[in-house]
Amino acid sequence: MKNKIQDKMFLEIRNKEIFNQVQHYSFEYLERVFDRNVYPTEEALNDLSIFDEEFPFDSTNAKSVIEQLNKYGSPATTATLGGRYFGFVCGSAVPVGLAAKNLGTYWDQAPAMNVLSPIGSKLESLVEKWLVDLFNLPQNTSAGFVSGTSTANLCGLAAARYRILQSNHWDINEKGLRNSPKIRIVTGKQAHSTVLKAIVVLGLGKENIEWVDVDKQGRIIPESIPELDENTILILQAGNVNSGAFDDFEIICEKAKKANTWVHIDGAFGLWAQAVSELKYLTKGIENASSWAVDGHKTLNTPYDCGIILCSDQEAMTSALHMSGSYMVESTERDGMFYTPEMSRRARIIELWSIMKYLGKNGIDEMILTMHQRAKQFAEEIVKIKGCYVENDIVFNQVIVRCDSDKITEQVLRNIQILRECWLGGSIWSGKKVLRVSICSWATTENDITKSVKSFKKALELAITNTNTSNR
Ligand SMILES: *Cc1c(COP(=O)(O)O)cnc(C)c1O
């Protein structure tokens, strides 16, 4: 039998048509994404129904696959890459990172083992050193390159769990959790949901959390932390997901160190303050923790998915995540799989390295400081609108905005989303409905802020008109 599908695929490689097509489409996308509507139009959303079809029987034309994807997929993307996407804490992508990722796509590397990807392994070892230096962490700190902070939190807490039980002569890997010595967990009432998820997945149980009160900005109140000991994991936060606030690491980590307590810092977007001379006062004292979770894809603006777990206890980390098999090839160089839960994973290090190499320390400093300045600009401009209030101190890149009532806030949110000139989400802060603005893109200009504030104003006017009409 003639191998038709193989011939067909070799032909795709030889005639390059789909690859040229993709390049053309991606340039087109990049040209528009900074100016277009931030959220897909109704039409684009409706058109997604084109994808509803039965799984095809026969192989189809490659060009038509790419055409469909571009024609209906591209307009149904959110413009997180642009300068007016303020939802969640997202981050754009530094251009050189997109280009490098594109090259890496064709390489299709899995840096599980050195022999699987010498280049991946080389860059991971190098960037590990760069990050330890940039964040000013203990020299023996190791890095694992994972999909995001959700996984990084899981890895950090798994290392903590391993170490604490090991100190109690309990090998978690052999014995499991049943009847194991108790691990105490202390964290703030504003801990991120992914921290709770990690606690759940690790079998530590939410009921066992000793919750610490937080202040108005969402920071742990140091005096409210219970007595710490060597069987405790204390989880702190660099960058509250609403207010951007940072726990007081200097005081808390010092205290924890004396008690021999494992401190894990969830620094998804905030750990990067350490890379900015004007903002590094926020992260003072982080070097006294034991593990740190941080994203590349938020503040540093690497493409998705890029998270990092940093841990000063390499033995605990690799023991917690280690796997072995008779066919594995361990090398004297770095084998990435010892530092991550996965064996196979894509070589996200390619983008991370290229962006760090491209920006350098000064470029990172400037890029992140600019985000901070834009957040301050936003806060300054928004309070000039009657009926808009800023609810947090702008220490980093987050702005919390409230209107005169929950009802108006809600309507403003809906109107902003309908207007599509910028995009942001809502939250609850101090018991009130609020709008969250996260400025996390290299591409956000002063003009983007002004334009977005105008959209806010329009949205508020519409909301007030609406409320007045419905009250009649
Ligand atoms: C975004 C975020 C996370 C989760 O990170 P992912 O990269 O989305 O997995 C955890 N903690 C904080 C504070 C965050 O902002």
The ligand as an SDF file (V2000), in Angstrom:
LIG
                    3D

 15 15  0  0  0  0  0  0  0  0999 V2000
   -1.9650   34.7930   38.1690 C   0  0  0  0  0  0  0  0  0  0  0  0
   -1.6550   34.4520   39.5590 C   0  0  0  0  0  0  0  0  0  0  0  0
   -1.4950   33.1170   39.9490 C   0  0  0  0  0  0  0  0  0  0  0  0
   -1.6980   31.9800   38.9760 C   0  0  0  0  0  0  0  0  0  0  0  0
   -0.7230   32.0050   37.9840 O   0  0  0  0  0  0  0  0  0  0  0  0
   -0.9360   31.2730   36.5700 P   0  0  0  0  0  0  0  0  0  0  0  0
    0.2770   31.6410   35.8130 O   0  0  0  0  0  0  0  0  0  0  0  0
   -2.1960   31.8260   35.9830 O   0  0  0  0  0  0  0  0  0  0  0  0
   -1.0370   29.8210   36.8360 O   0  0  0  0  0  0  0  0  0  0  0  0
   -1.1700   32.8610   41.2640 C   0  0  0  0  0  0  0  0  0  0  0  0
   -1.0090   33.8640   42.1480 N   0  0  0  0  0  0  0  0  0  0  0  0
   -1.1620   35.1640   41.8220 C   0  0  0  0  0  0  0  0  0  0  0  0
   -0.9700   36.2190   42.8470 C   0  0  0  0  0  0  0  0  0  0  0  0
   -1.4910   35.4990   40.5020 C   0  0  0  0  0  0  0  0  0  0  0  0
   -1.6330   36.7780   40.1500 O   0  0  0  0  0  0  0  0  0  0  0  0
  1  2  1  0
  2  3  1  0
  2 14  2  0
  3  4  1  0
  3 10  2  0
  4  5  1  0
  5  6  1  0
  6  7  2  0
  6  8  1  0
  6  9  1  0
 10 11  1  0
 11 12  2  0
 12 13  1  0
 12 14  1  0
 14 15  1  0
M  END
$$$$
